[in-house]
Amino acid sequence: MNTPTRLAGFGAVAAGVFGIALLVGQAVGPVAASDTGPPSHDTHAGATDTSGDTGGDPAQGSAEAETEIPGGLMTSQDGYTLTLDRARANPGDAVPVSFTITGPDGTPVTSYDVQHEKQLHLIAVRRDFTGFQHVHPTLDGGTWSIDLALTPGTWRLFADFKATDGEALTLGADLAVDGAFEAAPPAPETRTVTVDGYQVTLDGDVEAGAHAKLTLSVSKDGRPVTDLQPYLGAYGHLVALRSGDLAYLHVHPDGEPGDGTTQPGPDIVFHTAVPSAGTYHLYLDFQHDGVVRTAAFAVSAGGEASPKPAGEPSTGQGESSGHAH
């Protein structure tokens, strides 16, 4: 869905680090209501890092707070394990990549629930944020397979899925791509991106432990785009990755196509919460004229995550994979 050319286009802008799971990655639990009222959809966000040095949102805000792991940081969780067939690969525009997900019984999982029109979403990100792909592998006998456009360097692969009768999860694994490369420097904060002639602007701020409303506006040739097309059941998909550890979030916008109120552009509104201060990389997928494009941003989150009042839901992966609907 995202060609190498597009990746290079926005990857340079996002070359830094953003590490879900801002909208940090699909690794999230429901976002607590803000003073202005709860968002109209359920949002999942990265939770407290067990290392204790990345900030985070302690669940239930007390000495009994439950420590949770942001999405994508673990290869194994809740009895499920992501295993790449090969941990190394050669660079190329169509590199075969395959993997299995084994369940609590130790055998490959073959039954998955459909989420956002797919059984599994695979996100591939080079660790210096100069490459990004959101693709959907095919399943054959318990093995998932897909071709990826890979440049030399270390890539993080995120498998976002829900095994039938299991909880939604995001598991991650590294793939080393051979060849000489030089890591890109950290990206500056980026609020406006141009990709394939489209200009996408991000409005809104993020702060650790607080609810954030983000509005992404799409225009072309100076005119607002008001006929965005549904892609995976929404007018836009946003992935957020925290700098440093690539904690992962996958957030979806307010409303959905055909609900009678959500407009097909130019604005796509998201609600999220990030677990700690730092830099986050955001990747927006949107579709227009039959082509899916990706716009990449880097934003800074200030503040320190604080405990939530007792009774409010935690923003952790313990309840779901981090998909927000």
N, C-alpha and C positions, 0 to 999 in steps of 0.2 A: 504494500500500500504506500510506503514511503520509499522513493527511489534514492540511490546513493547521491544523485545530484541534489535532491532536496535536503538530504541529511547534511551534506557539506554546506549548503546554504544557511541552514539555521544552526548547524552544529558549531560553526565558528562563533556565532553570537553567544551561544550558551556554553562556550568552552570554559568551564570553570568547575564549579561543583555545585551540585544541588542534591543533596542527599537525603521516597512515600514517604517513601513511601511516603513544599507547600501543599500545597494540597498534598502534602507528603503522602504518598502513595498508596496506594491502595492498601495500606495496611492500617485500618482504622476501626474504631468503635464509634457509636453515635456521638455526634458533637453535642455538647450541652447547650441549652438555650441561652441566647445572649440577652442583654438588657432590652434589645429592640425586638425580641421575639424569636422563636425558633425558625430555622429555615423550613421550606415546604417539603424537603426531602430528607431522607436519612443519610448521614454522612459518617464515614469511618476515617479515623486518623491514626497516625503513628502514636505509639504509647511510650511509656517510660523505658529507656534503655537500661538493661540490667547492669551495664558497666558502671552506671551511676555518673558518668562524666558527660553525657550529652543532654542533660536536662530531662524533660519529660513531664507527663501529667500523672501524678500518683492517683490511682483510682480511689474514689470515695473520700479522699482528703482527710485521712486520720492515720494513727499509728498502725492501723490494720490495713492501710492502703495496699492494694494488690499490684505487684510489679508485673508489667506486661512488656512484650517484645514488639518493637515496630516491625512492620511487614518487610519481607525480602532480605532480612539480615541472616536468616537461618536456612540451612539446607534441609533440616529435618524439624518437624513440629507436629505435635499431637498424633504421633505415630505415622505421619506421612513423610516421605523422603524423595527429594528430587535428585536424580542421578543422570549426569550427562554421559552419553556413550563414549565421547572423547573429551578430555579436558584441554586439548590443544588442537589448533586448526591452522591451516594456511590461509592467508588473506585472499580475497576475491570478491567478485560481484554476486556470486551465487554459491556460497559455501554451504554444503549440507550439514545440518545440525540435527541431532536426534537425542531424545532423552526419555526416561521413564519416571513415573511417580508410583512408588510402592506404598501400599496402605499398611495399617496396623497388623495385618496378617502376613506381611512380608512379600506379598505378590503384587504385580503391577495392577494399578487401578484401571479398569476398562469402562466404568460407568460414571459419567459426569452430568451434573445439572447444567442446563443452558443459562448463562448469565450474559446479559447485553448481547444476545443473539449468537453467542459462541460458547462452546464447552470449555475453552481455555484461551486465555490471552497471554501472549508471550511478549515481554518488553526486553529489548536488548539495548544496553547503554554502555558506551565506552567510558571507562572510569574517569577520564578527563573531560567528559561531556561533549566530545566532538563528534559523537555518533549516537543516533537514536533510531530505533525501529519498534513499531507496535504491529505485530503480525499474529496470524492464527494458524498454528500447525495443524497437520492432519494426524488422526489417530489410527493406528493399524496394529491390532493384537497387543495393545498395552504400550506401544512405543509411539511417541509423538515425533514428527519430522517436519522440517521446514528448511528452505534455503535463505541464508542471510547475507547481506552485503557487509563484509568485515574488513576493516583496515588493521594493520599491526597495532598491538597493544593489548591491554587486558579489558575484557568486556564482562559486564555483569548481566546475567540472564535472570529475569523474574518470571516465574510461572504463576499466573493468577487464575485460580480454579476453585470449584466446589465439587468434591467427589459426592456422588449420590449417597445420602444418609450421613454425610460428614459435614463439617463446618467449612465455610469459605476460608481459603488460605492464600497467602502469597509466599512462595519459597524462592530462594535465590541461590545461584551458583556462578562461579567465575569460569570464564573461557579465555585461555591464553591464545592470542593470535600471533604467530611468528612474524618476524621481520623487524627492521630498524624503525624506530619511531621516536619522536620527541614529544613529551607531554605538553599540552597547551597550558598557558598560564591561567590563573583564576579569572573568570569573566567578571567584568564590572556589572553593576546593577543595570538591567535592561528592561525597559518598559514599552518600547515600540520595536516591532520586528517586521521586515519585509520579506515575503517568501513568494516566489513565482508571480510577482506583480501585485500581490495582496499585502495590504498593511494591516497589522493586528496590533492593537493598543491595549495594554493592561492598566486598569484603574482599581485601586484598593491596596490596603496595606495589611501585612501579617504581623502578628505579635505572639510570642510564645504563650500558650495557655489561654488565648482569647479567641473568640469566634471572629472570623474574617469573611467579608463579602468581597468577591473579586468579579469584576466585569471585564470581559474581553470583547472588544469591538472590532469587526472586520469591515474593511473598505477596499475598493479597487478603483484606481484612476481617480481618486479623490471623492468617490461616491460610496455611500454606505451600501453594503451588500445585504439585501433584504429577502433573498431567496436561497438561503443556505439549505442544503439537503440533509435529510436524516442520515446519520452514520452510526451503525450499531444501536439504533433506537434512540438517538439523541442528536441534537444540533452541534454538540461538541463534547470532546472527552479531554480531561486534563489529568496528567500524571505529574506528581511532584516527588522530587528526590532531594534528600538532605545532603549537603556538602559533607565530605569526609567519609561517612559510612554508607551512603546511598540508601538510607532508610526510605521506604517506598509508600506512596499513596496513589490512589487512582480515584479521582473525584468526578462526579457527573453534575450537570447543571440543573438549575431550577426547571421544573416542568419537563414536558416531553412533546414531541411532535404530535399534533392531532388532539391535544387536550383542550382546545378551545381558547386558551389564554397565552400559551407560549408562542412568541413570534419567531420566524425563521431568520433572525438577524435584524440589525447588525450586531446586537448585544447578546452575549452568552454569559449568564450569571452563575457563579459557583459559590458555594459556602464551604468553609473548611476550618480547621484548627491545626496549628503546627505544635509539636511537643517541646521544642526548645529554640533558643535564639540561634542565629547563624544564617548561612546562605542556603537558599533553596532554588533548584532548577525546575521550571515548569514547562511542560510540553503540551501544547494544545493541538489536537487533531480536529480538523473541520473539513467538510466536503462541500464543493461547489462545482457546478458544471461537470459532475461525474468523476471528479478527481479529489482524493483525500490529500490534504497538505498538513504539514506540521510547522507550527511556530514555536520557537523556544525562547524562554525568558529566564533571567536570574534576578531574584529578589532577596532582600535582607529582612530577617525577622529579629526584632529587638525584644527586650524584656526577659523575664525568667518565668518558667512555668510554675504555677502555684496550685496547691491542692484544690479540688473542686468541693463545694459544699456537699455534705452527706446527702445521699439520695439521688444525686445527679449521675447520669451514666458516665463511664470512663471513656476516654478516647484511645482505646487500645485494640489490639488485634484479637484479644481473647474472645470477643463476641463475633467477629467476622473477619473477612480477609482484608477489608479496607475498601471495598467497592462502596460507592455512595450512589443512591438512586434519586 
